[in-house]
């Protein structure tokens, strides 16, 4: 029996009789010839079938036997001259057209028929880029001495923010889905110094927008023995560069050094009043435009956000505790990643939490028993990809999105 | 300011004044000298401190400045001659002793105080091995053309088994935590042919045993265009070998070829009646002993389990449909991994499911629109590590376990 060759590897097998396995991407029956475009995991290949041979319809799964022939006008410069076909499964016509170069169906149809629409080469490319980006995230951090961890997604108390948590019945007790691995990744800095986790997080977001999901993939990193948040930003910059390169996002303008502005400067650049408590979306857009004009960068860090606007574990700016050692990384004027230095002394947690320290014993144990200065960041994978690829909706970069209305497929 | 050197790298810096950062693993105050053992992410290092210098207690976080000196009796052959110390955070004495070579606390104490007990070098080593094993899982599959996916953990119906699912309130609607990515990984074979996922799965297990958890990390793989389950086993064998090697489990007996016995043969080896519907634990132990005696292998595949005992998507053995193209991989006579070939024709799913096909439209769409012969397997990370390291309880190989009683830390 002939051996299987992938569509992208035909050129190395010119003249050989091979087996091409995949889906019928397109069938074109002409008077004198039938063209079959077969799609496999590597791409597309053209099979030239003599007239009169019955070939199955689009999305049927086939094994085609044939000889590899050079043909400058075939896709990839090579095609397969038909010798035989076996139909592995016959398909009903797909609910969305897959053979056209561009995806023409609207988002609801794409999502309703995800099992099939994800097969479109353009859709598939998004998630191949996603996998490459995650691999680059891990490889970068592995190279810096980080250790991967897997922390609980079911937790006993709705601690971090209190709002927007999913509640579940845990053997008759209330429990919650984790909104982030924040507490656990900090705890694990006490064990490994440098840790990362790739996993789902859950937000009971009542917002029906193009950027909110009820669950997404969070790429979390946390590292100990930092001087301040700038050490965290240095790691994040390396991660973002590696992810963008791996995902093939060559049109992204990412200079060797990403510009950094303090929150107080950012307000000035944005033309906002100096007592503004946060950056509004239009402020962020102005800062993004400034970074591009002044630094040729699609990215800009804003550091020093007011303490009042950051979570309780945020480390203040030592020189002025109104501000924090936290940052946002903006991409083209929109928030892409949030991070910062965290408190590390037990007494600081007790002071920051007050009576809310009650019930956080498991988390606070790490600090009671010695934690180094540390910080970290979290990248929402789907949103990161949506922003960097210019997708209008985060659902376009999520395999099977979950939101206020959507729980299937 | 002197530069940071990790404990494991001292030898490369002999004579230099360096900075050692970490936790006070052990403080021994003698009359003429104080020995400070500092623990960092790379290991342990000894610091020799002159008498009279105040040093903080165990688990405090310090930056020690000192000169690297060769000393054959020091751990690793090198030590640091004290020049200065900065205490980054002062710690309360740890609730479990970390400095003794062996972990002496019982499992409940270890788990209750996980934030601290995980810092013990022996505990930490378990999870470093776990991270290395997961990395090897991914690297092996990446090398075989697999693509990583992230599929939903919240699903609309309790489909796969119906029992032991966690229910949650999803914006006022009932929803469930996914028991496995089975349906989604099969669907994604239609997109990428070969996929894997590393992620949490959720089982509302009412069993209070040493091997049941309410949530664990599942390493799932699924591949298309297989001849039968043997192609799946070939991939699994490569994955298991790579994981065992990466985790440093050199005492595991894993021959070049893992022996395979059919279920009917397995019954004979176990001395069981030929009409037994399944293998009992004592049967599995006998088969494990047989594999070791006859093949020098801690591992043995049993293939061909009765269809009646396997999930609906299992592919029958073509030569005799009483049996299935599924398998278990046993390790020392206990089930380690389950896998098999799945049905791939839409009509076969309709026949296997009958009226239960209702409500599975999203899943069945993949088959209706063309799927290749495929199969896969799932490795429970924590159980895999427990088995291969000889841990008595799967909770020993889980960072923060969740079970019938435990929801914290």
Interface residues (C-beta under 8 A of the other chain):
Chain A: X4 X21 X23 X24 X40 X41 X59 X60 X61 X88 X89 X90 X91 X92 X94 X95 X113 X114 X115 X116 X118 X119 X124 X127 X128 X130 X131 X134 X135 X138 X142 X145 X147 X148 X149 X150 X151 X152 X153 X154 X155 X156 X166 X167 X168 X169 X170 X171 X173 X175 X177 X184 X187 X188 X190 X191 X192 X193 X194 X198 X199 X200 X202 X204 X206 X214 X215 X217 X225 X344 X345 X346 X361 X362 X363 X365 X366 X367 X368 X369 X370 X371 X372 X373 X381 X399 X400 X402 X404 X407 X408 X409
Chain B: X4 X21 X23 X24 X40 X41 X59 X60 X61 X88 X89 X90 X91 X92 X94 X95 X113 X114 X115 X116 X118 X119 X124 X127 X128 X130 X131 X134 X135 X138 X142 X145 X147 X148 X149 X150 X151 X152 X153 X154 X155 X156 X166 X167 X168 X169 X170 X171 X173 X175 X177 X184 X187 X188 X190 X191 X192 X193 X194 X198 X199 X200 X202 X204 X206 X214 X215 X217 X225 X344 X345 X346 X361 X362 X363 X365 X366 X367 X368 X369 X370 X371 X372 X373 X381 X399 X400 X402 X404 X407 X408 X409
